[in-house]
C-alpha cells in the first residue's frame, strides 16, 4: 500500500527536469534501444522513421524516456488494432516532433483533454495517471502533447513536440 501511495504521489507531483544538451539523433538511438529492451516481445511490431537532423535538445533524458515508455506501453496494452506501431521523429521549424501512430479499429474517447484527466478511469492497480504525468513532463520541457484519432487510417496519432535548442555542428 505504501509503495502504491508513493507511486501515486510521484505521478501527480511537480516535475522538475534537470536539463542537459542532447543531440536529437543520439536521444532517438538511446530511446530506440530502451524501447527494444523494455518491450522485447513487441519491438518487431514498431516501424521507426527517424529523421531528427542536427537538432540539439535541452532535456532531462531520464524523464523523457519515462514519457516514451508510457506512450509505447499504452499503445501495446490498450485495444490496439492490427498492424505495426509507427514511430516518427523529425526536426523542423525549431521544433522536434515525435508522432506515434497506433492502429485502432475505433476510438471513441475525446482527445482534447488528453492527459489532463487523471483518475478518470480507474481499474485495479491502474489509476489513469500515466498520461497526466506524460503531459506534465512534456510541458516542463516547454513542449506540447496532442492526440487525435484519424478514422481515415484507423489510427490514434499522439504527437509530442519539444523546442530545439539549436542545430549541432557536424
VONU-485729 format. One record per residue: x, y, z of N, C-alpha, C in turn; residue in one letter; residue number from 0. Coordinates in steps of 0.05 Angstrom, whole numbers. Atoms other than C-alpha are relative to their C-alpha. Layout:
N
X	Y	Z	X	Y	Z	X	Y	Z	a	NUM
...
//
This chain:
170
16	-24	0	0	0	0	17	25	0	x	0
-18	-24	-1	56	49	18	14	4	-27	x	1
-13	-2	27	90	34	-49	-19	12	-20	x	2
20	-11	19	26	48	-87	-5	29	5	x	3
4	-28	-7	15	113	-50	24	17	-8	x	4
-24	-14	8	87	133	-63	0	5	-31	x	5
2	-3	29	78	120	-138	-21	20	-8	x	6
21	-19	5	13	159	-137	9	28	5	x	7
-10	-26	-7	46	217	-103	20	10	-21	x	8
-19	-8	20	103	218	-153	-14	7	-26	x	9
14	-5	26	55	214	-212	-14	26	-1	x	10
15	-26	0	16	276	-191	17	23	10	x	11
-17	-21	-11	75	315	-162	11	18	-22	x	12
-13	-18	19	113	372	-193	22	-14	-15	x	13
-22	10	17	161	356	-249	21	21	-2	x	14
-22	-18	2	228	389	-245	23	-13	-15	x	15
-21	13	16	273	367	-302	27	12	5	x	16
-28	-8	0	348	370	-298	10	-1	-29	x	17
-5	-2	28	364	394	-368	29	-3	-7	x	18
-27	2	11	425	374	-408	-3	3	-30	x	19
0	0	29	443	385	-481	3	-28	-11	x	20
1	27	11	428	323	-521	-6	1	-29	x	21
4	0	29	435	313	-596	-25	-18	-5	x	22
25	15	5	367	290	-622	5	-27	-12	x	23
-6	26	11	398	234	-663	9	-20	22	x	24
-9	17	-22	432	207	-600	-23	-8	18	x	25
23	5	-17	369	214	-559	-17	-22	-13	x	26
17	19	13	329	175	-611	13	-28	-1	x	27
-14	26	-1	382	120	-615	-2	-13	27	x	28
2	10	-28	382	113	-539	-28	-8	6	x	29
29	6	-5	306	115	-537	-7	-26	-14	x	30
7	25	15	300	61	-590	12	-25	14	x	31
-12	22	-15	348	17	-551	-16	-6	26	x	32
16	4	-24	308	28	-487	-27	-13	-6	x	33
26	11	7	242	13	-521	3	-30	-8	x	34
-6	27	7	272	-50	-551	5	-18	24	x	35
-5	15	-25	296	-71	-482	-25	-4	17	x	36
24	1	-17	231	-54	-446	-22	-17	-12	x	37
22	15	14	187	-88	-498	12	-20	-19	x	38
-15	18	18	229	-146	-525	-19	-17	-17	x	39
18	16	16	168	-186	-549	-15	16	-21	x	40
15	-16	18	136	-127	-584	18	18	-18	x	41
-16	-20	14	196	-89	-612	1	-5	-30	x	42
2	4	29	188	-122	-680	-26	11	-12	x	43
25	-11	9	119	-91	-683	0	31	-1	x	44
-3	-29	2	147	-20	-687	16	6	-25	x	45
-14	-11	24	166	15	-752	10	27	8	x	46
-13	-26	-7	215	72	-739	7	16	-25	x	47
-8	-19	21	222	132	-785	12	24	14	x	48
-14	-20	-16	275	176	-752	16	18	-19	x	49
-15	-20	16	300	240	-786	3	25	17	x	50
-2	-23	-18	319	286	-728	19	22	-10	x	51
-19	-20	9	371	324	-769	22	5	20	x	52
-22	-7	-18	425	361	-730	-10	14	25	x	53
12	-15	-23	378	387	-675	13	-8	26	x	54
-8	4	-28	402	395	-604	-24	6	17	x	55
22	-3	-19	352	387	-548	12	6	28	x	56
-7	-4	-28	356	413	-476	-21	-16	15	x	57
20	18	-12	322	355	-440	12	-14	25	x	58
-7	19	-21	322	311	-379	-5	-28	-13	x	59
4	25	15	334	244	-416	-15	-21	16	x	60
14	21	-16	310	201	-358	-30	5	1	x	61
28	-7	0	244	238	-353	-13	-5	-27	x	62
12	3	27	233	238	-428	-2	-30	-7	x	63
3	29	5	248	163	-432	-24	-11	14	x	64
24	8	-14	194	155	-380	-25	6	-16	x	65
22	-8	17	147	192	-426	-5	-20	-23	x	66
3	18	23	161	148	-486	-7	-28	8	x	67
6	27	-11	159	84	-445	-30	-2	5	x	68
29	-1	-6	89	104	-421	-16	-1	-26	x	69
15	-1	25	66	120	-492	0	-27	-14	x	70
-2	26	13	91	54	-521	-15	-21	17	x	71
14	19	-17	64	15	-461	-30	2	-4	x	72
29	-4	5	-5	45	-471	-7	-10	-28	x	73
6	8	28	-2	32	-546	-1	-31	-2	x	74
0	30	1	14	-42	-535	-22	-12	17	x	75
19	12	-20	-36	-51	-478	-29	6	-5	x	76
28	-10	0	-100	-13	-496	-12	-2	-28	x	77
17	3	24	-144	-40	-553	15	6	-26	x	78
-15	-5	24	-90	-39	-606	-12	-16	-23	x	79
10	13	24	-113	-55	-676	22	-16	-14	x	80
-19	16	15	-77	-96	-729	20	18	-13	x	81
-21	-15	13	-11	-72	-757	20	10	20	x	82
-21	-10	-18	53	-43	-730	-5	28	10	x	83
0	-28	-9	61	20	-689	20	14	-19	x	84
-18	-16	16	94	75	-730	10	23	17	x	85
-13	-21	-16	143	119	-692	16	18	-19	x	86
-14	-18	17	166	181	-729	12	23	17	x	87
-13	-23	-13	215	235	-707	12	17	-21	x	88
-11	-18	20	234	297	-745	3	28	13	x	89
-4	-27	-9	262	366	-731	-4	19	-23	x	90
5	-21	20	237	427	-769	-12	24	14	x	91
11	-25	-11	220	499	-754	5	3	30	x	92
-9	-2	-28	258	498	-688	-17	-17	19	x	93
16	19	-17	214	441	-662	9	-28	-7	x	94
-5	29	3	229	368	-651	-28	-13	3	x	95
27	12	-1	166	328	-667	2	-30	-1	x	96
2	29	0	153	256	-649	-29	-7	-2	x	97
27	10	2	90	221	-671	-1	-30	3	x	98
4	28	-3	66	153	-651	-28	-7	-12	x	99
24	8	13	14	123	-698	-7	-28	10	x	100
8	24	-14	-24	69	-661	-26	-11	-14	x	101
24	10	13	-72	25	-702	-22	-6	19	x	102
24	5	-16	-142	24	-674	-24	-2	-19	x	103
23	2	17	-205	-1	-707	-20	22	5	x	104
17	-23	-7	-244	53	-670	12	12	25	x	105
-9	-14	-24	-230	103	-616	-21	21	7	x	106
23	-17	-6	-287	139	-581	5	20	23	x	107
-6	-19	-22	-253	177	-524	7	27	-11	x	108
-8	-27	9	-246	252	-531	30	4	5	x	109
-29	-5	-3	-174	275	-541	7	29	6	x	110
-6	-29	-5	-180	350	-529	13	4	28	x	111
-12	-1	-27	-161	338	-455	19	-23	5	x	112
-18	23	-1	-111	283	-470	21	4	22	x	113
-20	-2	-21	-70	272	-407	-6	21	21	x	114
7	-21	-20	-107	325	-367	-21	-10	20	x	115
21	10	-17	-157	280	-332	8	-25	15	x	116
-8	23	-16	-123	235	-281	-24	-11	15	x	117
20	15	-17	-165	184	-243	-27	1	-13	x	118
25	0	15	-219	189	-297	-11	-29	-3	x	119
8	28	4	-219	114	-309	19	-16	18	x	120
-16	15	-19	-195	71	-251	-7	-29	-1	x	121
4	29	-2	-185	-4	-250	21	-9	20	x	122
-19	10	-20	-145	-49	-205	29	6	-8	x	123
-29	-8	4	-73	-21	-199	4	18	-24	x	124
-2	-19	23	-88	28	-255	-17	24	7	x	125
14	-24	-9	-106	100	-237	-3	21	-22	x	126
3	-20	21	-103	135	-304	19	23	3	x	127
-18	-22	-5	-44	177	-282	23	1	-21	x	128
-23	1	18	6	156	-336	0	23	-20	x	129
0	-21	20	-16	205	-390	1	28	13	x	130
-2	-25	-15	-24	260	-338	29	7	6	x	131
-29	-4	-5	49	251	-318	15	5	-26	x	132
-12	-5	26	69	247	-391	-3	29	-8	x	133
5	-28	7	36	314	-404	16	19	17	x	134
-15	-17	-19	68	345	-342	29	1	-7	x	135
-28	1	7	137	322	-363	5	15	-26	x	136
-3	-14	26	129	346	-435	-3	30	4	x	137
4	-29	-4	103	414	-412	23	12	16	x	138
-23	-9	-16	160	420	-361	25	4	-18	x	139
-21	-4	20	206	415	-422	-7	22	-21	x	140
8	-20	19	169	471	-458	-14	-11	-24	x	141
12	14	23	135	421	-503	-31	-2	2	x	142
29	4	1	64	401	-522	-6	-29	-7	x	143
9	27	5	26	336	-524	-28	2	-12	x	144
25	-1	13	-32	325	-571	-7	-28	-11	x	145
8	26	12	-72	263	-593	-25	5	-16	x	146
24	-2	17	-123	254	-647	-4	-27	-14	x	147
6	25	15	-158	194	-677	-6	8	-29	x	148
4	-4	29	-155	192	-753	-15	-24	-11	x	149
15	23	10	-212	148	-778	8	-9	-28	x	150
-8	7	27	-184	150	-849	22	-21	-1	x	151
-21	20	-1	-124	109	-828	-3	-18	24	x	152
6	16	-24	-155	78	-766	23	-1	20	x	153
-22	-3	-18	-101	104	-720	-3	23	19	x	154
-3	-21	-20	-93	143	-656	28	11	-4	x	155
-26	-13	5	-38	193	-671	7	18	24	x	156
-9	-16	-22	-2	220	-610	25	16	-9	x	157
-22	-17	9	44	279	-624	11	15	24	x	158
-14	-14	-21	96	306	-577	20	19	-14	x	159
-19	-19	12	134	369	-595	16	13	23	x	160
-18	-13	-19	194	399	-560	15	22	-14	x	161
-17	-20	13	234	462	-573	28	-10	-6	x	162
-27	7	7	300	454	-608	18	22	11	x	163
-19	-20	-11	359	487	-573	15	14	-22	x	164
-15	-10	23	399	496	-637	7	-23	-18	x	165
-11	20	18	430	459	-695	28	-7	9	x	166
-26	9	-8	490	418	-676	19	1	-24	x	167
-19	1	22	553	424	-717	8	-29	-5	x	168
-7	27	8	575	362	-754	24	-10	14	x	169
//
